[in-house]
């Protein structure tokens, strides 16, 4: 199923699943489990990106209370050059906290043109 086949209800369901998985990814301390969750998040993002409503939904997560949710959403929103995603990542770098290093590295790699979105 590609993004053009999704109904509004399906988009909302995917966004809810994305948020739930992002919270689980943030809380997971075992790398192997966290990586599996990360892969599921990426697959959902690939379904949402082609749709304006999917992109808007992902961008709405940039204001989430959880830093991990914001980091994952911001990383996915970079695929279409979201200025809000860049700002969110910068806000995760400073003040220092959970995911600051990941946000900093994501920004550096994106600005250097080394981030791939097609995997």
Phi and psi restraints in degrees (value plus and minus 20) as a CYANA .aco file:
   2 UNK   PHI    -118.5   -78.5
   2 UNK   PSI     149.2   189.2
   3 UNK   PHI     -77.7   -37.7
   3 UNK   PSI     -50.9   -10.9
   4 UNK   PHI     -90.3   -50.3
   4 UNK   PSI     -34.3     5.7
   5 UNK   PHI    -113.7   -73.7
   5 UNK   PSI     -20.2    19.8
   6 UNK   PHI    -107.1   -67.1
   6 UNK   PSI     113.6   153.6
   7 UNK   PHI    -101.4   -61.4
   7 UNK   PSI     148.7   188.7
   8 UNK   PHI     -78.0   -38.0
   8 UNK   PSI     -62.0   -22.0
   9 UNK   PHI     -84.0   -44.0
   9 UNK   PSI     -58.4   -18.4
  10 UNK   PHI     -87.6   -47.6
  10 UNK   PSI     -58.9   -18.9
  11 UNK   PHI     -81.3   -41.3
  11 UNK   PSI     -66.2   -26.2
  12 UNK   PHI     -82.8   -42.8
  12 UNK   PSI     -59.5   -19.5
  13 UNK   PHI     -85.4   -45.4
  13 UNK   PSI     -61.8   -21.8
  14 UNK   PHI     -84.2   -44.2
  14 UNK   PSI     -60.2   -20.2
  15 UNK   PHI     -84.5   -44.5
  15 UNK   PSI     -59.1   -19.1
  16 UNK   PHI     -85.3   -45.3
  16 UNK   PSI     -61.3   -21.3
  17 UNK   PHI     -85.7   -45.7
  17 UNK   PSI     -61.6   -21.6
  18 UNK   PHI     -78.0   -38.0
  18 UNK   PSI     -68.5   -28.5
  19 UNK   PHI     -80.6   -40.6
  19 UNK   PSI     -65.0   -25.0
  20 UNK   PHI     -81.5   -41.5
  20 UNK   PSI     -65.3   -25.3
  21 UNK   PHI     -87.5   -47.5
  21 UNK   PSI     -57.5   -17.5
  22 UNK   PHI     -84.2   -44.2
  22 UNK   PSI     -58.1   -18.1
  23 UNK   PHI     -84.9   -44.9
  23 UNK   PSI     -62.0   -22.0
  24 UNK   PHI     -85.3   -45.3
  24 UNK   PSI     -61.6   -21.6
  25 UNK   PHI     -80.4   -40.4
  25 UNK   PSI     -63.8   -23.8
  26 UNK   PHI     -82.6   -42.6
  26 UNK   PSI     -56.2   -16.2
  27 UNK   PHI    -104.8   -64.8
  27 UNK   PSI     -39.6     0.4
  28 UNK   PHI     -92.3   -52.3
  28 UNK   PSI     110.1   150.1
  29 UNK   PHI    -125.5   -85.5
  29 UNK   PSI     -27.2    12.8
  30 UNK   PHI    -116.6   -76.6
  30 UNK   PSI      98.3   138.3
  31 UNK   PHI     -75.9   -35.9
  31 UNK   PSI     -61.9   -21.9
  32 UNK   PHI     -81.8   -41.8
  32 UNK   PSI     -63.7   -23.7
  33 UNK   PHI     -88.5   -48.5
  33 UNK   PSI     -61.6   -21.6
  34 UNK   PHI     -81.4   -41.4
  34 UNK   PSI     -59.6   -19.6
  35 UNK   PHI     -85.1   -45.1
  35 UNK   PSI     -58.1   -18.1
  36 UNK   PHI     -84.1   -44.1
  36 UNK   PSI     -62.6   -22.6
  37 UNK   PHI     -83.5   -43.5
  37 UNK   PSI     -63.6   -23.6
  38 UNK   PHI     -77.0   -37.0
  38 UNK   PSI     -63.9   -23.9
  39 UNK   PHI     -83.0   -43.0
  39 UNK   PSI     -59.5   -19.5
  40 UNK   PHI     -84.0   -44.0
  40 UNK   PSI     -61.0   -21.0
  41 UNK   PHI     -80.7   -40.7
  41 UNK   PSI     -62.6   -22.6
  42 UNK   PHI     -83.5   -43.5
  42 UNK   PSI     -61.5   -21.5
  43 UNK   PHI     -82.6   -42.6
  43 UNK   PSI     -58.7   -18.7
  44 UNK   PHI     -86.6   -46.6
  44 UNK   PSI     -63.9   -23.9
  45 UNK   PHI     -79.5   -39.5
  45 UNK   PSI     -58.6   -18.6
  46 UNK   PHI     -82.6   -42.6
  46 UNK   PSI     -52.5   -12.5
  47 UNK   PHI     -95.1   -55.1
  47 UNK   PSI     -52.9   -12.9
  48 UNK   PHI    -103.4   -63.4
  48 UNK   PSI     -52.5   -12.5
  49 UNK   PHI     -75.5   -35.5
  49 UNK   PSI     -59.4   -19.4
  50 UNK   PHI     -88.0   -48.0
  50 UNK   PSI     -37.0     3.0
  51 UNK   PHI    -122.4   -82.4
  51 UNK   PSI     116.4   156.4
  52 UNK   PHI     -77.1   -37.1
  52 UNK   PSI     -63.2   -23.2
  53 UNK   PHI     -85.3   -45.3
  53 UNK   PSI     -52.3   -12.3
  54 UNK   PHI     -88.7   -48.7
  54 UNK   PSI     -63.6   -23.6
  55 UNK   PHI     -84.3   -44.3
  55 UNK   PSI     -62.8   -22.8
  56 UNK   PHI     -82.8   -42.8
  56 UNK   PSI     -59.4   -19.4
  57 UNK   PHI     -84.6   -44.6
  57 UNK   PSI     -63.4   -23.4
  58 UNK   PHI     -83.7   -43.7
  58 UNK   PSI     -60.9   -20.9
  59 UNK   PHI     -85.3   -45.3
  59 UNK   PSI     -49.1    -9.1
  60 UNK   PHI     -85.1   -45.1
  60 UNK   PSI     -46.3    -6.3
  61 UNK   PHI     -96.1   -56.1
  61 UNK   PSI     -29.4    10.6
  62 UNK   PHI     -87.2   -47.2
  62 UNK   PSI     -34.5     5.5
  63 UNK   PHI    -127.2   -87.2
  63 UNK   PSI      -6.2    33.8
  64 UNK   PHI     -85.1   -45.1
  64 UNK   PSI     131.5   171.5
  65 UNK   PHI     -86.6   -46.6
  65 UNK   PSI     -48.9    -8.9
  66 UNK   PHI    -106.9   -66.9
  66 UNK   PSI     108.7   148.7
  67 UNK   PHI     -83.9   -43.9
  67 UNK   PSI     -56.4   -16.4
  68 UNK   PHI     -86.3   -46.3
  68 UNK   PSI     -60.5   -20.5
  69 UNK   PHI     -83.1   -43.1
  69 UNK   PSI     -64.1   -24.1
  70 UNK   PHI     -82.9   -42.9
  70 UNK   PSI     -61.7   -21.7
  71 UNK   PHI     -81.9   -41.9
  71 UNK   PSI     -69.3   -29.3
  72 UNK   PHI     -85.4   -45.4
  72 UNK   PSI     -64.8   -24.8
  73 UNK   PHI     -83.0   -43.0
  73 UNK   PSI     -63.5   -23.5
  74 UNK   PHI     -81.9   -41.9
  74 UNK   PSI     -62.3   -22.3
  75 UNK   PHI     -81.1   -41.1
  75 UNK   PSI     -59.7   -19.7
  76 UNK   PHI     -92.6   -52.6
  76 UNK   PSI     -54.7   -14.7
  77 UNK   PHI     -91.6   -51.6
  77 UNK   PSI     -36.9     3.1
  78 UNK   PHI     -83.6   -43.6
  78 UNK   PSI     -41.1    -1.1
  79 UNK   PHI     -77.8   -37.8
  79 UNK   PSI     -48.9    -8.9
  80 UNK   PHI    -134.1   -94.1
  80 UNK   PSI      -0.5    39.5
  81 UNK   PHI      50.0    90.0
  81 UNK   PSI      11.7    51.7
  82 UNK   PHI     -79.9   -39.9
  82 UNK   PSI      99.3   139.3
  83 UNK   PHI     -83.9   -43.9
  83 UNK   PSI     -55.9   -15.9
  84 UNK   PHI     -85.2   -45.2
  84 UNK   PSI     -53.9   -13.9
  85 UNK   PHI     -84.9   -44.9
  85 UNK   PSI     -63.8   -23.8
  86 UNK   PHI     -80.4   -40.4
  86 UNK   PSI     -64.9   -24.9
  87 UNK   PHI     -82.2   -42.2
  87 UNK   PSI     -60.2   -20.2
  88 UNK   PHI     -83.7   -43.7
  88 UNK   PSI     -64.8   -24.8
  89 UNK   PHI     -82.0   -42.0
  89 UNK   PSI     -62.6   -22.6
  90 UNK   PHI     -80.1   -40.1
  90 UNK   PSI     -57.9   -17.9
  91 UNK   PHI     -89.8   -49.8
  91 UNK   PSI     -41.1    -1.1
  92 UNK   PHI    -104.2   -64.2
  92 UNK   PSI     -45.1    -5.1
  93 UNK   PHI     -90.7   -50.7
  93 UNK   PSI     -67.0   -27.0
  94 UNK   PHI    -150.6  -110.6
  94 UNK   PSI     109.8   149.8
  95 UNK   PHI     -91.6   -51.6
  95 UNK   PSI     131.4   171.4
  96 UNK   PHI     -80.7   -40.7
  96 UNK   PSI     124.8   164.8
  97 UNK   PHI     159.9   199.9
  97 UNK   PSI    -185.9  -145.9
  98 UNK   PHI     -76.2   -36.2
  98 UNK   PSI     111.8   151.8
  99 UNK   PHI      56.0    96.0
  99 UNK   PSI     -12.6    27.4
 100 UNK   PHI     -81.1   -41.1
 100 UNK   PSI     -63.6   -23.6
 101 UNK   PHI     -84.4   -44.4
 101 UNK   PSI     -64.4   -24.4
 102 UNK   PHI     -81.6   -41.6
 102 UNK   PSI     -62.3   -22.3
 103 UNK   PHI     -83.6   -43.6
 103 UNK   PSI     -62.2   -22.2
 104 UNK   PHI     -83.4   -43.4
 104 UNK   PSI     -64.8   -24.8
 105 UNK   PHI     -87.7   -47.7
 105 UNK   PSI     -57.7   -17.7
 106 UNK   PHI     -81.5   -41.5
 106 UNK   PSI     -65.8   -25.8
 107 UNK   PHI     -80.7   -40.7
 107 UNK   PSI     -65.7   -25.7
 108 UNK   PHI     -80.8   -40.8
 108 UNK   PSI     -66.7   -26.7
 109 UNK   PHI     -86.5   -46.5
 109 UNK   PSI     -60.1   -20.1
 110 UNK   PHI     -83.4   -43.4
 110 UNK   PSI     -67.2   -27.2
 111 UNK   PHI     -86.9   -46.9
 111 UNK   PSI     -44.9    -4.9
 112 UNK   PHI    -107.7   -67.7
 112 UNK   PSI     -21.9    18.1
 113 UNK   PHI      57.1    97.1
 113 UNK   PSI       3.2    43.2
 114 UNK   PHI    -126.0   -86.0
 114 UNK   PSI     -11.8    28.2
 115 UNK   PHI    -110.2   -70.2
 115 UNK   PSI     108.6   148.6
 116 UNK   PHI    -122.1   -82.1
 116 UNK   PSI     119.2   159.2
 117 UNK   PHI    -136.3   -96.3
 117 UNK   PSI     -18.6    21.4
 118 UNK   PHI    -120.5   -80.5
 118 UNK   PSI     -11.7    28.3
